[in-house]
Amino acid sequence: MRISLKKLDPSLKNQLKKTFAQAICDLKDIDESDMFLKDFFKETEYEAFAKRMAIAYWLKKGRTYSNIKNNLKVSSATIASIEKDLNKPGFKLILKKTEAEEWANVWSEKIKKFIK
């Protein structure tokens, strides 16, 4: 698929982006989200976005460039590019939500063990 590089009207561009974001928000769970993302993106695109998020998460967790590079099969330049973006509000938000989900899962398992 080839996307035109011609500039869109800024108002239309904003409306398209908001509509796309709203469509993602309207997905009800992880299964619907995964189904949409697998169908919408090419496999390599989906993997690239997932890797970007993993790089950000692992950098925040203190993993080394070498560890990330070897595990995710990405370049140092890619890692450095993501590292520069870590202080952007969107990255901060998604990392905060990911860490909250991780925390909730850990405590859920602890509670399950306690109740048994």
C-alpha positions in Angstrom: 0.0 0.0 0.0 1.3 3.4 -0.9 0.2 6.5 1.0 0.3 9.9 -0.8 2.9 12.3 0.5 0.8 15.3 -0.5 -0.1 17.6 2.3 -3.6 17.4 3.7 -5.7 20.4 4.8 -4.6 20.8 8.5 -8.2 20.8 9.7 -9.0 17.5 7.8 -5.7 16.0 9.0 -6.7 16.8 12.6 -10.2 15.4 12.1 -8.8 12.1 10.6 -6.4 11.6 13.5 -9.1 12.2 16.1 -11.4 9.8 14.3 -8.7 7.2 14.2 -7.9 7.7 17.9 -11.6 7.5 18.8 -12.0 4.2 16.9 -9.1 2.7 18.9 -10.7 3.9 22.1 -14.0 2.3 21.1 -12.4 -1.2 21.0 -13.7 -3.0 24.1 -10.8 -5.3 25.0 -7.4 -6.6 24.2 -8.8 -9.2 21.8 -10.7 -6.6 19.7 -7.6 -4.4 19.8 -5.3 -7.1 18.7 -7.7 -8.2 15.9 -7.9 -4.6 14.6 -4.2 -4.0 14.8 -3.3 -7.3 13.1 -5.8 -6.5 10.2 -5.0 -2.8 10.0 -1.2 -2.9 10.0 1.1 -5.0 8.0 2.9 -7.6 10.3 6.2 -5.6 10.1 4.4 -2.3 11.0 2.7 -3.9 14.0 5.9 -5.4 15.2 7.8 -2.1 14.7 5.2 -0.3 16.9 5.3 -3.0 19.6 9.1 -2.9 19.6 9.1 0.9 20.1 6.9 0.5 23.1 9.1 -2.3 24.4 12.2 -0.2 24.0 10.7 2.6 25.9 9.5 0.3 28.7 12.8 -1.5 29.0 14.8 1.8 29.0 12.6 3.0 31.8 13.2 -0.3 33.7 17.0 0.3 33.3 17.9 -2.2 30.7 21.1 -1.6 28.8 21.3 -0.7 25.1 23.1 -4.0 24.6 20.4 -6.0 26.3 17.6 -4.3 24.3 19.6 -4.5 21.0 20.2 -8.3 21.4 16.6 -9.1 22.6 14.6 -7.0 20.2 17.0 -7.1 17.3 17.1 -3.3 16.9 19.9 -0.8 16.3 21.5 1.5 18.8 20.2 4.4 16.7 16.7 3.2 17.1 17.1 2.8 20.9 18.6 6.3 21.1 15.7 7.7 19.1 13.2 6.2 21.5 15.2 7.3 24.5 14.9 11.0 23.3 11.1 10.6 23.2 10.8 9.2 26.8 10.0 12.6 28.2 7.2 13.3 25.7 3.7 13.3 27.4 2.4 10.5 25.3 5.3 8.2 26.1 5.0 9.1 29.8 1.3 8.3 29.8 1.6 4.9 28.1 4.5 3.9 30.3 2.6 4.9 33.4 -0.4 2.9 32.3 1.8 -0.1 31.4 3.5 0.0 34.8 0.1 0.3 36.5 -1.1 -2.8 34.7 2.0 -4.6 35.6 1.6 -3.6 39.3 -2.1 -4.7 39.2 -1.1 -8.1 37.7 1.5 -8.7 40.4 -0.9 -7.9 43.2 -3.7 -9.9 41.6 -1.4 -13.0 41.7 -0.4 -12.3 45.3 -4.0 -12.0 46.4 -5.0 -15.2 44.5 -2.2 -17.1 46.4 -3.3 -15.6 49.7 -6.9 -16.5 49.2 -6.1 -20.1 48.3 
